[in-house]
Structures are given as C-alpha cells and as structure tokens.
Amino acid sequence: MTDDKTPDASVHQPEGAASEPITPPSDRPAEPPQGGDLGEAARAFWAALMRAMGRGGRAMGRAGASGLDRGGRALREVSARAGAGAVTTAQRLRAAQQSSSDTTADPDAATTAPTEAGAPRPSLTARAAQGWRDASARRRARLEERKLRPAATVRATRWIWRTVFGLAFLVLLGAVMIGGILIWAVRDLPLADMLPPLEEPTLTVQDEAGDTLFTRGAYRAGYVPLDEMPDHLAQAVSAIEDRRFWDHPGVDIEGIGRAMWRNFSSGGVVEGGSTITQQLVKVLYLDPDRTYKRKLQEMVLALGLERQLGKDRIMELYLNSTYLGSGAWGMPAAAQLYFDKPVQELSLAESAILAATIRAPSVINPEANLERARERGLVVLSVMRDLGRIDEAAFEAARGEMAALEPSPPPARAGSYFADWVLGEAQELSGAVDGPLTVTATLDMELQAKAEKILRDALAGPGAQAGASQGAIVAMTPDGRVRAMVGGVDYGESQFNRATDALRQPGSTFKLPVFLAALVMGADPDTRLPDEPIDINGYKPENFNGQYAGVVTLREAFARSLNAATVRLAQEVGIDQVIEVARQLGIEGKLTQTPSLALGTSEVSLLDMTEAYAAILAGRAPIKATGIASLKLGETGVALSVSGADPNAVELNRTREPMLSMLRAVVTDGTGKRAQIPGFAAGKTGTSQNSRDAWFIGFTDKLVVGVWIGNDDNSPMDAVTGGSLPAEIWREVVLAAGGAGAARAPSAESQTPVRVRRGTEVVSTNANRLRNNAAAQPQCDVRACSRAYRSFRASDCTFQPYSGPRKLCTR
C-alpha cells in the first residue's frame, strides 16, 4: 500500500477525460474563482434577505437569484477560457524551452543535468546561460506571433483604401453625370428672353406724354441693346467685375484660385470668384442663398448660358438687369436716376461710377454716398488703364471730370411738392392693385415750371419788400385734376407743402359759403342788406377801411368784401347752415361755430378752398382734387380713369349762375381788379387779421387757381392784401396757362367731363351721355371705393361683402 501523502504517478482520472500531463504548481497559473461558488453564495444571501423582508420580496429574490445564477455561469465560462489560454501559453513556452535545450550545444553537461534533492545548485554561469536561452525562446515566440499580425493588417488597410477610392470614383462619376444632365436640360431654355423679376411692386408716375416723372420701389427703364450703349461702359464693368470675361467659358478657374488665395492670405473674404455670367445666372434664376448646392447650380447654368447666348448677349443682359441702388435695375434706369440722361450719353467717368456701384449698390452710389462712389470709380479707371483699355490721356480726363461730377436727377424724381402729394394718393390706390402700378399724372410740366418761377420772382421782389417770405399755388381743372402745385419757394430748403398741409385763416375767401347759403335759402344777387355796425355779444366786426356802406346788394357786399354786411347775413342765414354749405363744397377743416366764422377765422388749407371754388365752376359739389389722371393696373394693361367728380355730388342748378355773377363782379368792380385778364375771370380776395395771410382764389372758363402768401411763423406782412400781390400772381399763372378761352362763364354741363374706357379707346363725354351709357359700362370712384372697402378690386370696381358674391362699388 502507498501512503496518502506520497504522490502517485498513476493518478486516476474520470472516464472520458483527456489525458494531460500535470503541470507543477510553480508552472500553473492561479485558479480563478469559480462562478458556481458565487452563485451558491448569492442564492443563500438572497434567500436569507428575502426571508427577512417577508413574503412580499420572495418574487424579487427569485428574480435576483436567477440573474446571479446566469452571471455565475457566464463567469465560469470566462474563467475556463482564461485558464485554457494560460495553459496553452505555458505549454508553448515549455516547448520552446525544450527545443532550445535540445538544439543548443551544452559544454558543461554536469551543470545541465537535473539535480536531485540534496544535490548542489547549478552554477551561476549555467543559470545565466539558461536565462539567455529562455529569453531567446520568448523572443522567437513573439516574432512568430507578429508574423501572423501584418498579413491581416495589410488586408484590412487594402480593403479600406479600395473602398475609399471606389466611393470617390462613384461620387465623381455621379457629379459628372448630374452636370451633364443639367447642361442638357438648360441648353434649350429661352434664356435670352428672360429678365429678373423686380423685388417689390413698382409705382411709376408719368406725365400725359408718357415720360417718367418719378418712381417708387424697384424701377427698370426700357431695354437697351449692347450696340447702343457706349463701349467704355461694358469695358468698365468687365474691368472691375470680371477682367477675364471675354476669355473664360463662363466659369473662371484661374479667378477662383486667385480669390481663394487672397481670401486665405487676408484671413477673410476680400475677393469673389464669380464671373459676370455667374452673377447674371444668380440674378436671373437662383435664390440668394450662399450654399454649395447653389454655387454648383450657378456654375453649371453659367456654362450652359455661355454656350447658348455668347459673350455679347450675356453682357447685354447683365447691363440691363444688374441692381445699382436706389431702386434702379439696369444701367438704363441708373443713368436716368442718377444723371438724368439716357444710357447712350454716359461719359467715361459716369460709366466708371456706375460700374463701381455694382459691388455694393445700397451704400456706394451717387445718391447714397457720392464720395465713396468717386473713390471706387477712380479704382475702376485705374484698372482700365492697367489693362490697356484706356490710355493715360483718357484716364486723366475722366479723373478730372469725376472730381467735379455731381448727380443730377430730374427735379420731379428728386422730389417736389406735387410728387410727394401724388405719391401718397397713388400708394392709397395701390392697395387695391396687385403688382406694378403705373400712374399717369395730371401734372402739366410746363405750367408747373412757370408757376414755380412766378412765385419765386414775386417773393424775391415785391414780396420781400412787403415782408412776405412764403407762398403756395394750386392750379386745377374744374373736375379737380391738378395741373400745377407749388408748396413753397424752395423744395430743397423746406419740403413742407403749404398748398396741402398748411392750415391758415382764409379771410374773405370764406365768404363764398356764406353768400351761397343765402342763395340756397332764396336770396339773389340783388337782395339788399344793411352794411352797418353790428354788436353780437361784444363782437363788433369792422370793414377794412373802417367805414360802412349802408344798404347794399348782395353783389356789392361780396364784390367790395364788406365785413359788417357779411356777418349780418351769416346771422340771418344761420352759422350752422353756413357750415353745412362749406362741407358740401368740400371744405374739411375744423370750422368753429362763432360769428367770426363768416370772415374766415377758422383755419383751412389752400387745396380745400380751391376745391370749393372749382365746385362753383363745375356746377357740382364737392370736387375732390386729384393728381392722377388714370391708372394702369399690373402687367395686364387695364386702365382706369380717375376723376375728382363725386358720382353722388349735389348739382348746383339754381345757385351756380348767381354765384358766378358775384364772383365775376369781384374782378370787374371789386377788390380783385388786379386779376383782370382778357376774357372771363372770376374770383375772391381774402386777407386775415393784420395781413398775416393774403389769398386770391378764382377761375377762368377752364382753370381754377388758388394763391396764398404769408410767413411760416405767422408774422404779419406790411399791408399785403389778397387784392394786391396774390391777385397779381394769380393773373400771371392764368396767363401762363393760356388765359381765358371765352368771354363768359361756360355752362355747368360742359364742366363735368367723364372719361369712359372702351377697350383701348378713350371717349370723352359729358354727364348726360354718361347717364345714357351707364347701363353699358359701370363706373366707380376708385379713390372713394378703396377707402370704403378693404376688399375693393380696382380691375372691375367691385368689393366683397360679408356674404354673397362680389358687388359693384357705387361710391
């Protein structure tokens, strides 16, 4: 028998187990803890814990134990794999050591023989040799392992690079195909016939001859071919925007590279690489987003555009469509806006300034900043000289011209009293119109210029001597179409319109509604009334000369402008009736119900008073002044006539002729004798207290004119009355307009012309013919309807009620 403590070489193994040499304890790795033991311990712990927690935690305990059991099994599997790996590594190391021992010559066999218990230990030399052999074996083992790794790494690297190159090739192929498809798609588009849409609806005001007076919003003049523009304009634009324009195919690779290098060197964007063709594409077809997609589209379309149109046509489109600030689109519009000349007449210096405006049109243009425009224009000239497009002599001449160059827009476009007034009226009407609106103004440019000069000369001469510094003039036809409007002496110094916005005391010109109210109540020009002192609760009006005329007729009292008689008449008629008649005549100012109202102490505007006198000549009240003769709606070409006549106006059948005779007597026998002209003339003078305001408003058979003279600070003038300087100015304006055409006042029926549009034909007719044709073609007051209904549509004069179909506006 053998002792239990003696190792036995024949150890029994379980059946089916692989036979494997037993590794000495010094060579085996430490046995890791087994997952089964942990699982058993955990289950015991959880069971004890759950029993302590009670019956409610048993289910949780079972779930936790099950989870830990699964964790234990996983841990056993990991431990087994780790142990097997450690054993395999140890076996390979022993095999390497054994191979080294067998193949290496051993000079000292005694030192390598295994020692038994009690034998002396190997020498130091033997141990060192053995250590060297063991290290060599380990190095060889590591080298063997490394020989296997590079093969897999190389294969993975090759696969990655092949994938990258394959994807890049596919992307490039796709880009080429997409580019080809885009070029194929755009090559047959009608690109030559396109112009960019305007950014906002355009409001254009022109005179009856079709010449543009001014615009608001985006503005484009007529299209001008390239061969009609000066050569230096295209050369200046290409020099500063795209100097290789005539050489590249639409996309300038060299320019893009140069721009990228300059931007990189400066650390910011200082130069762009877009060609003129690309800029044209961006304006014509693409949105302004700065994305790589849009840039690619821009380049592809530029190539297609060059292929279809050619250089000259592209330059022509560009010059007619690029934005140049102040609402001007294209060189033709900019030439008119900044220099008041056609593009064909631009000088080299002017062309250089317009070319300089392209880069930053909103901040560098002759109107916004002339100095910056000059500086950049000089850069354009320098580039043109360096490129050989102009010689030194041309450069010096253009530089000298540029130093003294000033923008000179047309006066109406630069701003005027009439322009400001009619613009507000047109914008009010444009709310009923979708898209561009073209307005034909009622302004007579020749009469306007003459009226401005007449007022300026009068105030510079006799006006200055009498202490008058300002004035205003309104001239209109009997139906309210304003032919001239002067709101002050100098629009550049003051834009306040004294014809429309200034409220002043009208003086005796307000006697018109007083005497008209008496005629309405049954009086006539020969009705007599006393001109005697009168006291109304302490109010004691006096005549201008301090004397009284006794009993006089209405005609005499009106012609001589007798104040006491007028106040007495107003008391008999009633102040409330006077105010009602004034409102019917179109006077909209605040009217105070006091006895002094009869003498014009309530403030009104010159335009309102002129409208009231126009109603007498027209035989209808009220008449509303307008600066618009007709409207052209959108791009459809549909035109509507605009008139100051109100369809619901009151006919002055019985009172018109008597009132005309009294107004006529003012000029022939009364205070307005200085207004006499050959032919028919009638009107009324007016002077406020202490000569602070002096008026004359009157008319011929075809024109109504109102004149006001005074000072902005309401200071008194030196004995200026309505029958002096204002009457003289009125006479000169009327004569400048052609004077009177008849010796007597025309009938009321002939003073109410109405325009009816039938297709493209305009037929003039009178009120009776309008009534006969009312069923044939409906008419409406565009201005009144647009004010009354937000849903008003000017194209057919209808509005949308709260329910039902659209209805015709009859206002």
Beta strands, then each sheet from edge to edge (+ up, - down):
strand 1: 203-206
strand 2: 212-216
strand 3: 437-441
strand 4: 470-476
strand 5: 482-486
strand 6: 528-531
strand 7: 550-553
strand 8: 620-623
strand 9: 628-633
strand 10: 638-641
strand 11: 645-651
strand 12: 682-687
strand 13: 693-699
strand 14: 704-710
strand 15: 754-758
strand 16: 761-765
strand 17: 798-799
strand 18: 807-808
sheet 1: 2+ 1- 3- 9+ 10-
sheet 2: 5+ 4- 14+ 13- 12+
sheet 3: 6+ 7-
sheet 4: 8+ 11-
sheet 5: 15+ 16-
sheet 6: 17+ 18-
end
